[in-house]
Amino acid sequence: VNEGDNLDRYLMGRQFMVLALVFVENLCGHTMATDKPVLGMPLFVNKIFFDTGLGIFFMTAMIGKISAQVNASRCMLDYVNNWFAYFTFQVARLIEFSGLLHCCYPVQMAFAWASGQPLESKDKPRTIAQSIFFWSRVLMSAIILAYSFAVTLSALFQGKTTMWEGVPSWLSVILFFAFMAVVGMLEGMQIAFFAVSNMTEEERSKSPWAKRTCDVLFEGDGRNLPGFMIGRQMCVTLCFFIVARVTSVEIEEDEENIFGVPAGLQAFFNTGLLGALITTIAASITWQLVASAFPMAFLSTPLTYVLLRFCLFLEWTGLCQGAWVVARIHRKLARFKRDEVYVGTAEERAIHSISPNPSNLHDADYDVKPGHMYPGVPTFPPNFAMRMHTLDDIAELEKDLNNHKSDVENRLRDLEIEKERLMQGDQKA
C-alpha cells in the first residue's frame, strides 16, 4: 500500500466496493410480501424494520462497519495479517485500474491546483503510452458516469425505482440529490477534521462557524472526535441505504425498459450498481478531494456544525452499542491480539528504537495533502521485527499497564476533587 500512489488507488476502489455491497444488501433485504408476518411478530414490526430498511441498516452498521473498525483500530497487525485482507486490497486496486472511477482524477488535479499547492505523487512520471491509457480511461469513466445519471434520473421521473410507495417522482429526485449532498458532507468532514487538527486555535477562529465546529469537536478530553466517527458511520450507512432505495431501478413485467435497452442490460440496471457508481464519485470521492484542498472553507458552513451535532446525538443514543458485543465476539473467534503484544508499548519502542518512520510521526500522521483522500500510512523502519515475549517481558508489560491504570485512577480522583471544589464554590455564590 505504500508503493507509489497505491493508497489513493485502494481508497477509490474500496469506496466503490462499499457502496456496491450496500446496494446489493438493499436488494437482498428488500421485502417482497409486506402482508406476511416475520417470526410471528405483528405487521407493524414489518413496517418499522423491514419495509423501511432499518433492520438491514442496523445489521450492516453494527456487524459490517462499526465492529470491524473497533477491532481494526486496536488490532491493526492481526486484522491485516490474513489472505482475505490482501484479497480485498487487490480487488480494490483492480476496480481502480478498470477506469470506472478515473473521472475523479481531473477533479483531484483541479482542486490541488486551486489550493495553490502542487499535487504530490509517489509515482514515476507517466510515459506517453501510459498517459494515453490514463486519459482514455478518464474519458470512458466520464461517459459511463453521464450515462448512469441519465438512466437513474429517467427511472426516477418515471417512477421505476424501489422508492417507497406514495412518494412522488419529483420528491424522489430531490431526495436523491439531498441525501447525496449529506453523504458528501459527512465524507468530507472527516478529512477536514484531520486537516484542522494541526491548525492553531487562532487559525481555526477565522470563521465563526469553523470555530463553533472545532470547539465542539475538541472540547473536553477530545472524546467528541471518536464519538463523531461512530455517529458519522451510522448516518452515512443510513444515507447509503436510502440512496440505494431511491436509485435502484425496478421494472414491472408489463413496463418498457429504460431507453428501450435489451432485457440483459436492464437486468444489470436493476442491480443498482449505476447508483453505487454515481454515489461513489459524486457523493463521496469528489467531496473528500474538496475537503482535502479547502478544509477551512468546508468547515465554515452551518451545515457542518449541524451534522456534527447530529452525529454526536446518534452516537449518544446508543442505538449501535451492540457493535461492541459483535466486535468482542469477532475478536475472540479470530484470536486477534492488541498491537502492543507484537510491537510493545510506545515506551518500549522508543527504548529499542522501534519507532515509526520519522516522516509519519505525530502531526504527520494527520497531514492531509490537497488532492488526497486520507493521510499517509505510517511505516516501520528496516530494523523493525515482531516482538517476542518472554516471562520477563510479560511481567514488565503488566507493570507498565498497571502503572498506566494507576495514573488514570489518580487523574480521575483529582478531577473529582476539583469538581467538588467548583460545586462548593457555586453553592456559596
TAPE-V447513 format. One record per residue. N is the residue number from 1. RES is the residue in three letters. PSI is psi as a letter, one per 40 degrees, with the letter a starting at -180 (* if undefined). NEAR is the number of other C-alpha atoms within 10 Angstrom. D_CENTER is the distance of its C-alpha to the mean C-alpha in whole Angstrom. Layout:
n->N res->RES psi->PSI near->NEAR d_center->D_CENTER
n->N res->RES psi->PSI near->NEAR d_center->D_CENTER
This chain:
n->1 res->VAL psi->d near->14 d_center->18
n->2 res->ASN psi->e near->12 d_center->20
n->3 res->GLU psi->h near->8 d_center->22
n->4 res->GLY psi->a near->12 d_center->23
n->5 res->ASP psi->f near->16 d_center->19
n->6 res->ASN psi->d near->16 d_center->18
n->7 res->LEU psi->d near->20 d_center->15
n->8 res->ASP psi->d near->20 d_center->14
n->9 res->ARG psi->d near->20 d_center->15
n->10 res->TYR psi->d near->21 d_center->13
n->11 res->LEU psi->d near->19 d_center->10
n->12 res->MET psi->d near->24 d_center->12
n->13 res->GLY psi->d near->26 d_center->13
n->14 res->ARG psi->d near->21 d_center->10
n->15 res->GLN psi->d near->19 d_center->8
n->16 res->PHE psi->d near->25 d_center->12
n->17 res->MET psi->d near->19 d_center->12
n->18 res->VAL psi->d near->16 d_center->9
n->19 res->LEU psi->d near->24 d_center->11
n->20 res->ALA psi->d near->23 d_center->14
n->21 res->LEU psi->d near->13 d_center->14
n->22 res->VAL psi->d near->24 d_center->13
n->23 res->PHE psi->d near->26 d_center->16
n->24 res->VAL psi->d near->18 d_center->18
n->25 res->GLU psi->d near->16 d_center->18
n->26 res->ASN psi->d near->24 d_center->18
n->27 res->LEU psi->d near->18 d_center->22
n->28 res->CYS psi->d near->10 d_center->22
n->29 res->GLY psi->e near->16 d_center->22
n->30 res->HIS psi->h near->16 d_center->24
n->31 res->THR psi->h near->16 d_center->27
n->32 res->MET psi->d near->8 d_center->31
n->33 res->ALA psi->h near->9 d_center->33
n->34 res->THR psi->e near->13 d_center->32
n->35 res->ASP psi->e near->11 d_center->36
n->36 res->LYS psi->h near->13 d_center->36
n->37 res->PRO psi->i near->13 d_center->35
n->38 res->VAL psi->h near->12 d_center->32
n->39 res->LEU psi->f near->6 d_center->34
n->40 res->GLY psi->e near->7 d_center->37
n->41 res->MET psi->i near->10 d_center->34
n->42 res->PRO psi->i near->11 d_center->35
n->43 res->LEU psi->d near->13 d_center->34
n->44 res->PHE psi->d near->13 d_center->32
n->45 res->VAL psi->d near->12 d_center->30
n->46 res->ASN psi->d near->20 d_center->29
n->47 res->LYS psi->d near->15 d_center->29
n->48 res->ILE psi->d near->12 d_center->26
n->49 res->PHE psi->d near->14 d_center->24
n->50 res->PHE psi->d near->18 d_center->25
n->51 res->ASP psi->d near->18 d_center->26
n->52 res->THR psi->e near->17 d_center->23
n->53 res->GLY psi->e near->20 d_center->20
n->54 res->LEU psi->d near->17 d_center->19
n->55 res->GLY psi->d near->14 d_center->21
n->56 res->ILE psi->d near->19 d_center->18
n->57 res->PHE psi->d near->25 d_center->15
n->58 res->PHE psi->d near->19 d_center->16
n->59 res->MET psi->d near->14 d_center->17
n->60 res->THR psi->d near->20 d_center->13
n->61 res->ALA psi->d near->22 d_center->12
n->62 res->MET psi->d near->22 d_center->14
n->63 res->ILE psi->d near->19 d_center->15
n->64 res->GLY psi->e near->15 d_center->12
n->65 res->LYS psi->c near->17 d_center->9
n->66 res->ILE psi->d near->24 d_center->10
n->67 res->SER psi->d near->24 d_center->13
n->68 res->ALA psi->d near->19 d_center->12
n->69 res->GLN psi->d near->16 d_center->10
n->70 res->VAL psi->d near->18 d_center->13
n->71 res->ASN psi->d near->21 d_center->15
n->72 res->ALA psi->d near->18 d_center->13
n->73 res->SER psi->d near->12 d_center->13
n->74 res->ARG psi->d near->15 d_center->17
n->75 res->CYS psi->f near->19 d_center->18
n->76 res->MET psi->d near->16 d_center->17
n->77 res->LEU psi->d near->17 d_center->20
n->78 res->ASP psi->d near->18 d_center->21
n->79 res->TYR psi->d near->21 d_center->17
n->80 res->VAL psi->e near->13 d_center->18
n->81 res->ASN psi->g near->11 d_center->21
n->82 res->ASN psi->i near->10 d_center->22
n->83 res->TRP psi->d near->9 d_center->23
n->84 res->PHE psi->d near->11 d_center->20
n->85 res->ALA psi->d near->12 d_center->17
n->86 res->TYR psi->d near->12 d_center->19
n->87 res->PHE psi->d near->11 d_center->20
n->88 res->THR psi->d near->15 d_center->16
n->89 res->PHE psi->d near->20 d_center->16
n->90 res->GLN psi->d near->16 d_center->19
n->91 res->VAL psi->d near->16 d_center->18
n->92 res->ALA psi->d near->21 d_center->15
n->93 res->ARG psi->d near->21 d_center->18
n->94 res->LEU psi->d near->14 d_center->20
n->95 res->ILE psi->d near->19 d_center->18
n->96 res->GLU psi->d near->21 d_center->18
n->97 res->PHE psi->d near->16 d_center->21
n->98 res->SER psi->d near->12 d_center->22
n->99 res->GLY psi->e near->21 d_center->22
n->100 res->LEU psi->d near->23 d_center->20
n->101 res->LEU psi->e near->26 d_center->17
n->102 res->HIS psi->e near->23 d_center->20
n->103 res->CYS psi->e near->21 d_center->21
n->104 res->CYS psi->d near->21 d_center->18
n->105 res->TYR psi->d near->17 d_center->20
n->106 res->PRO psi->d near->12 d_center->22
n->107 res->VAL psi->d near->17 d_center->20
n->108 res->GLN psi->d near->22 d_center->19
n->109 res->MET psi->d near->16 d_center->22
n->110 res->ALA psi->d near->16 d_center->23
n->111 res->PHE psi->d near->24 d_center->21
n->112 res->ALA psi->d near->23 d_center->22
n->113 res->TRP psi->d near->15 d_center->25
n->114 res->ALA psi->d near->13 d_center->25
n->115 res->SER psi->e near->15 d_center->24
n->116 res->GLY psi->e near->10 d_center->27
n->117 res->GLN psi->i near->13 d_center->25
n->118 res->PRO psi->i near->14 d_center->26
n->119 res->LEU psi->h near->16 d_center->23
n->120 res->GLU psi->h near->12 d_center->23
n->121 res->SER psi->i near->11 d_center->23
n->122 res->LYS psi->e near->10 d_center->24
n->123 res->ASP psi->i near->10 d_center->25
n->124 res->LYS psi->i near->8 d_center->29
n->125 res->PRO psi->h near->9 d_center->30
n->126 res->ARG psi->i near->11 d_center->30
n->127 res->THR psi->i near->9 d_center->34
n->128 res->ILE psi->d near->9 d_center->35
n->129 res->ALA psi->d near->8 d_center->35
n->130 res->GLN psi->d near->11 d_center->31
n->131 res->SER psi->d near->12 d_center->31
n->132 res->ILE psi->d near->12 d_center->32
n->133 res->PHE psi->d near->13 d_center->30
n->134 res->PHE psi->d near->16 d_center->27
n->135 res->TRP psi->d near->16 d_center->28
n->136 res->SER psi->d near->14 d_center->29
n->137 res->ARG psi->d near->19 d_center->26
n->138 res->VAL psi->d near->20 d_center->24
n->139 res->LEU psi->d near->15 d_center->27
n->140 res->MET psi->d near->15 d_center->27
n->141 res->SER psi->d near->19 d_center->23
n->142 res->ALA psi->d near->18 d_center->24
n->143 res->ILE psi->d near->14 d_center->27
n->144 res->ILE psi->d near->18 d_center->24
n->145 res->LEU psi->d near->21 d_center->22
n->146 res->ALA psi->d near->11 d_center->25
n->147 res->TYR psi->d near->13 d_center->26
n->148 res->SER psi->d near->19 d_center->23
n->149 res->PHE psi->d near->17 d_center->23
n->150 res->ALA psi->d near->14 d_center->27
n->151 res->VAL psi->d near->18 d_center->27
n->152 res->THR psi->d near->25 d_center->24
n->153 res->LEU psi->d near->19 d_center->26
n->154 res->SER psi->d near->17 d_center->29
n->155 res->ALA psi->d near->25 d_center->28
n->156 res->LEU psi->d near->24 d_center->27
n->157 res->PHE psi->d near->15 d_center->30
n->158 res->GLN psi->e near->13 d_center->32
n->159 res->GLY psi->f near->20 d_center->31
n->160 res->LYS psi->f near->24 d_center->30
n->161 res->THR psi->i near->25 d_center->26
n->162 res->THR psi->e near->21 d_center->25
n->163 res->MET psi->i near->21 d_center->25
n->164 res->TRP psi->i near->13 d_center->27
n->165 res->GLU psi->i near->8 d_center->30
n->166 res->GLY psi->e near->6 d_center->32
n->167 res->VAL psi->h near->10 d_center->29
n->168 res->PRO psi->i near->14 d_center->31
n->169 res->SER psi->d near->18 d_center->30
n->170 res->TRP psi->d near->13 d_center->30
n->171 res->LEU psi->d near->11 d_center->27
n->172 res->SER psi->d near->22 d_center->25
n->173 res->VAL psi->d near->18 d_center->25
n->174 res->ILE psi->d near->11 d_center->24
n->175 res->LEU psi->d near->15 d_center->21
n->176 res->PHE psi->d near->23 d_center->20
n->177 res->PHE psi->d near->15 d_center->19
n->178 res->ALA psi->d near->14 d_center->19
n->179 res->PHE psi->d near->20 d_center->16
n->180 res->MET psi->d near->23 d_center->14
n->181 res->ALA psi->d near->18 d_center->15
n->182 res->VAL psi->d near->19 d_center->13
n->183 res->VAL psi->d near->26 d_center->10
n->184 res->GLY psi->d near->24 d_center->11
n->185 res->MET psi->d near->22 d_center->12
n->186 res->LEU psi->d near->25 d_center->9
n->187 res->GLU psi->d near->23 d_center->7
n->188 res->GLY psi->d near->26 d_center->10
n->189 res->MET psi->d near->26 d_center->10
n->190 res->GLN psi->d near->20 d_center->8
n->191 res->ILE psi->d near->27 d_center->10
n->192 res->ALA psi->d near->25 d_center->13
n->193 res->PHE psi->d near->23 d_center->13
n->194 res->PHE psi->d near->20 d_center->13
n->195 res->ALA psi->d near->24 d_center->16
n->196 res->VAL psi->e near->20 d_center->18
n->197 res->SER psi->d near->16 d_center->18
n->198 res->ASN psi->e near->16 d_center->21
n->199 res->MET psi->i near->11 d_center->23
n->200 res->THR psi->i near->9 d_center->26
n->201 res->GLU psi->d near->13 d_center->26
n->202 res->GLU psi->d near->9 d_center->29
n->203 res->GLU psi->d near->13 d_center->26
n->204 res->ARG psi->e near->22 d_center->24
n->205 res->SER psi->e near->15 d_center->27
n->206 res->LYS psi->d near->12 d_center->28
n->207 res->SER psi->h near->16 d_center->26
n->208 res->PRO psi->d near->14 d_center->27
n->209 res->TRP psi->d near->20 d_center->24
n->210 res->ALA psi->d near->23 d_center->22
n->211 res->LYS psi->d near->20 d_center->24
n->212 res->ARG psi->d near->17 d_center->23
n->213 res->THR psi->d near->24 d_center->20
n->214 res->CYS psi->d near->21 d_center->20
n->215 res->ASP psi->d near->14 d_center->23
n->216 res->VAL psi->d near->16 d_center->21
n->217 res->LEU psi->d near->22 d_center->18
n->218 res->PHE psi->e near->14 d_center->20
n->219 res->GLU psi->i near->12 d_center->23
n->220 res->GLY psi->b near->9 d_center->25
n->221 res->ASP psi->e near->7 d_center->23
n->222 res->GLY psi->e near->11 d_center->20
n->223 res->ARG psi->e near->11 d_center->18
n->224 res->ASN psi->d near->19 d_center->17
n->225 res->LEU psi->d near->20 d_center->14
n->226 res->PRO psi->d near->13 d_center->13
n->227 res->GLY psi->d near->19 d_center->14
n->228 res->PHE psi->d near->24 d_center->12
n->229 res->MET psi->d near->19 d_center->8
n->230 res->ILE psi->d near->24 d_center->10
n->231 res->GLY psi->d near->27 d_center->11
n->232 res->ARG psi->d near->24 d_center->8
n->233 res->GLN psi->d near->21 d_center->6
n->234 res->MET psi->d near->24 d_center->10
n->235 res->CYS psi->d near->20 d_center->11
n->236 res->VAL psi->d near->22 d_center->8
n->237 res->THR psi->d near->21 d_center->9
n->238 res->LEU psi->d near->22 d_center->13
n->239 res->CYS psi->d near->20 d_center->12
n->240 res->PHE psi->d near->24 d_center->11
n->241 res->PHE psi->d near->24 d_center->15
n->242 res->ILE psi->d near->23 d_center->17
n->243 res->VAL psi->d near->27 d_center->16
n->244 res->ALA psi->d near->30 d_center->17
n->245 res->ARG psi->d near->24 d_center->20
n->246 res->VAL psi->d near->25 d_center->21
n->247 res->THR psi->e near->33 d_center->21
n->248 res->SER psi->h near->26 d_center->22
n->249 res->VAL psi->h near->28 d_center->25
n->250 res->GLU psi->h near->21 d_center->28
n->251 res->ILE psi->h near->18 d_center->32
n->252 res->GLU psi->i near->8 d_center->35
n->253 res->GLU psi->d near->7 d_center->38
n->254 res->ASP psi->e near->6 d_center->40
n->255 res->GLU psi->i near->9 d_center->38
n->256 res->GLU psi->i near->13 d_center->37
n->257 res->ASN psi->i near->19 d_center->35
n->258 res->ILE psi->h near->21 d_center->32
n->259 res->PHE psi->e near->11 d_center->34
n->260 res->GLY psi->f near->9 d_center->37
n->261 res->VAL psi->i near->12 d_center->35
n->262 res->PRO psi->i near->10 d_center->36
n->263 res->ALA psi->d near->12 d_center->35
n->264 res->GLY psi->d near->9 d_center->33
n->265 res->LEU psi->d near->12 d_center->31
n->266 res->GLN psi->d near->18 d_center->31
n->267 res->ALA psi->d near->15 d_center->29
n->268 res->PHE psi->d near->12 d_center->27
n->269 res->PHE psi->d near->24 d_center->26
n->270 res->ASN psi->e near->20 d_center->26
n->271 res->THR psi->e near->20 d_center->23
n->272 res->GLY psi->e near->28 d_center->20
n->273 res->LEU psi->d near->23 d_center->19
n->274 res->LEU psi->d near->25 d_center->20
n->275 res->GLY psi->d near->27 d_center->18
n->276 res->ALA psi->d near->28 d_center->15
n->277 res->LEU psi->d near->22 d_center->16
n->278 res->ILE psi->d near->22 d_center->17
n->279 res->THR psi->d near->28 d_center->13
n->280 res->THR psi->d near->27 d_center->12
n->281 res->ILE psi->d near->21 d_center->14
n->282 res->ALA psi->d near->18 d_center->15
n->283 res->ALA psi->e near->23 d_center->12
n->284 res->SER psi->c near->25 d_center->9
n->285 res->ILE psi->d near->26 d_center->11
n->286 res->THR psi->d near->23 d_center->14
n->287 res->TRP psi->d near->24 d_center->12
n->288 res->GLN psi->d near->27 d_center->10
n->289 res->LEU psi->d near->29 d_center->14
n->290 res->VAL psi->d near->27 d_center->16
n->291 res->ALA psi->d near->30 d_center->14
n->292 res->SER psi->d near->31 d_center->15
n->293 res->ALA psi->d near->28 d_center->18
n->294 res->PHE psi->g near->19 d_center->19
n->295 res->PRO psi->d near->24 d_center->17
n->296 res->MET psi->d near->23 d_center->20
n->297 res->ALA psi->d near->14 d_center->21
n->298 res->PHE psi->d near->21 d_center->17
n->299 res->LEU psi->e near->27 d_center->18
n->300 res->SER psi->f near->19 d_center->21
n->301 res->THR psi->i near->15 d_center->21
n->302 res->PRO psi->d near->14 d_center->22
n->303 res->LEU psi->d near->14 d_center->19
n->304 res->THR psi->d near->21 d_center->16
n->305 res->TYR psi->d near->20 d_center->19
n->306 res->VAL psi->d near->12 d_center->19
n->307 res->LEU psi->d near->20 d_center->15
n->308 res->LEU psi->d near->25 d_center->15
n->309 res->ARG psi->d near->18 d_center->18
n->310 res->PHE psi->d near->16 d_center->17
n->311 res->CYS psi->d near->22 d_center->13
n->312 res->LEU psi->d near->22 d_center->16
n->313 res->PHE psi->d near->14 d_center->18
n->314 res->LEU psi->d near->20 d_center->16
n->315 res->GLU psi->d near->23 d_center->15
n->316 res->TRP psi->d near->15 d_center->19
n->317 res->THR psi->d near->10 d_center->20
n->318 res->GLY psi->e near->11 d_center->19
n->319 res->LEU psi->d near->13 d_center->19
n->320 res->CYS psi->f near->21 d_center->16
n->321 res->GLN psi->e near->15 d_center->18
n->322 res->GLY psi->e near->16 d_center->19
n->323 res->ALA psi->d near->24 d_center->16
n->324 res->TRP psi->d near->17 d_center->18
n->325 res->VAL psi->d near->14 d_center->21
n->326 res->VAL psi->d near->19 d_center->19
n->327 res->ALA psi->d near->21 d_center->18
n->328 res->ARG psi->d near->15 d_center->21
n->329 res->ILE psi->d near->13 d_center->23
n->330 res->HIS psi->d near->16 d_center->20
n->331 res->ARG psi->d near->21 d_center->21
n->332 res->LYS psi->d near->11 d_center->25
n->333 res->LEU psi->d near->9 d_center->25
n->334 res->ALA psi->e near->11 d_center->23
n->335 res->ARG psi->f near->10 d_center->25
n->336 res->PHE psi->i near->19 d_center->22
n->337 res->LYS psi->i near->17 d_center->24
n->338 res->ARG psi->i near->19 d_center->23
n->339 res->ASP psi->d near->18 d_center->22
n->340 res->GLU psi->d near->16 d_center->25
n->341 res->VAL psi->d near->15 d_center->28
n->342 res->TYR psi->d near->16 d_center->27
n->343 res->VAL psi->e near->18 d_center->27
n->344 res->GLY psi->i near->20 d_center->29
n->345 res->THR psi->i near->15 d_center->28
n->346 res->ALA psi->d near->11 d_center->27
n->347 res->GLU psi->d near->12 d_center->31
n->348 res->GLU psi->d near->15 d_center->32
n->349 res->ARG psi->d near->16 d_center->30
n->350 res->ALA psi->d near->12 d_center->32
n->351 res->ILE psi->d near->10 d_center->35
n->352 res->HIS psi->e near->11 d_center->35
n->353 res->SER psi->f near->12 d_center->33
n->354 res->ILE psi->g near->20 d_center->30
n->355 res->SER psi->i near->19 d_center->27
n->356 res->PRO psi->i near->16 d_center->24
n->357 res->ASN psi->h near->13 d_center->25
n->358 res->PRO psi->d near->12 d_center->27
n->359 res->SER psi->e near->12 d_center->25
n->360 res->ASN psi->e near->17 d_center->21
n->361 res->LEU psi->i near->13 d_center->23
n->362 res->HIS psi->b near->12 d_center->22
n->363 res->ASP psi->d near->13 d_center->21
n->364 res->ALA psi->d near->15 d_center->20
n->365 res->ASP psi->d near->15 d_center->17
n->366 res->TYR psi->f near->20 d_center->16
n->367 res->ASP psi->g near->19 d_center->18
n->368 res->VAL psi->h near->24 d_center->16
n->369 res->LYS psi->h near->20 d_center->18
n->370 res->PRO psi->h near->28 d_center->18
n->371 res->GLY psi->e near->29 d_center->17
n->372 res->HIS psi->i near->27 d_center->15
n->373 res->MET psi->e near->27 d_center->11
n->374 res->TYR psi->i near->23 d_center->11
n->375 res->PRO psi->i near->19 d_center->14
n->376 res->GLY psi->i near->20 d_center->16
n->377 res->VAL psi->h near->14 d_center->16
n->378 res->PRO psi->i near->16 d_center->19
n->379 res->THR psi->i near->15 d_center->22
n->380 res->PHE psi->i near->14 d_center->25
n->381 res->PRO psi->i near->13 d_center->28
n->382 res->PRO psi->d near->8 d_center->31
n->383 res->ASN psi->e near->9 d_center->33
n->384 res->PHE psi->i near->15 d_center->30
n->385 res->ALA psi->i near->11 d_center->31
n->386 res->MET psi->i near->11 d_center->30
n->387 res->ARG psi->h near->14 d_center->31
n->388 res->MET psi->h near->10 d_center->34
n->389 res->HIS psi->h near->13 d_center->35
n->390 res->THR psi->i near->9 d_center->39
n->391 res->LEU psi->d near->8 d_center->40
n->392 res->ASP psi->d near->9 d_center->41
n->393 res->ASP psi->d near->13 d_center->37
n->394 res->ILE psi->d near->12 d_center->36
n->395 res->ALA psi->d near->12 d_center->38
n->396 res->GLU psi->d near->12 d_center->37
n->397 res->LEU psi->d near->18 d_center->34
n->398 res->GLU psi->d near->12 d_center->35
n->399 res->LYS psi->d near->12 d_center->37
n->400 res->ASP psi->d near->15 d_center->34
n->401 res->LEU psi->d near->13 d_center->31
n->402 res->ASN psi->d near->12 d_center->34
n->403 res->ASN psi->d near->12 d_center->35
n->404 res->HIS psi->d near->12 d_center->31
n->405 res->LYS psi->d near->12 d_center->32
n->406 res->SER psi->d near->12 d_center->35
n->407 res->ASP psi->d near->12 d_center->34
n->408 res->VAL psi->d near->12 d_center->31
n->409 res->GLU psi->d near->12 d_center->34
n->410 res->ASN psi->d near->12 d_center->36
n->411 res->ARG psi->d near->12 d_center->33
n->412 res->LEU psi->d near->12 d_center->33
n->413 res->ARG psi->d near->12 d_center->37
n->414 res->ASP psi->d near->12 d_center->37
n->415 res->LEU psi->d near->12 d_center->34
n->416 res->GLU psi->d near->12 d_center->36
n->417 res->ILE psi->d near->12 d_center->40
n->418 res->GLU psi->d near->12 d_center->38
n->419 res->LYS psi->d near->12 d_center->37
n->420 res->GLU psi->d near->12 d_center->40
n->421 res->ARG psi->d near->11 d_center->42
n->422 res->LEU psi->d near->12 d_center->40
n->423 res->MET psi->d near->12 d_center->41
n->424 res->GLN psi->d near->11 d_center->45
n->425 res->GLY psi->d near->10 d_center->45
n->426 res->ASP psi->d near->9 d_center->43
n->427 res->GLN psi->d near->7 d_center->46
n->428 res->LYS psi->d near->7 d_center->49
n->429 res->ALA psi->* near->6 d_center->48
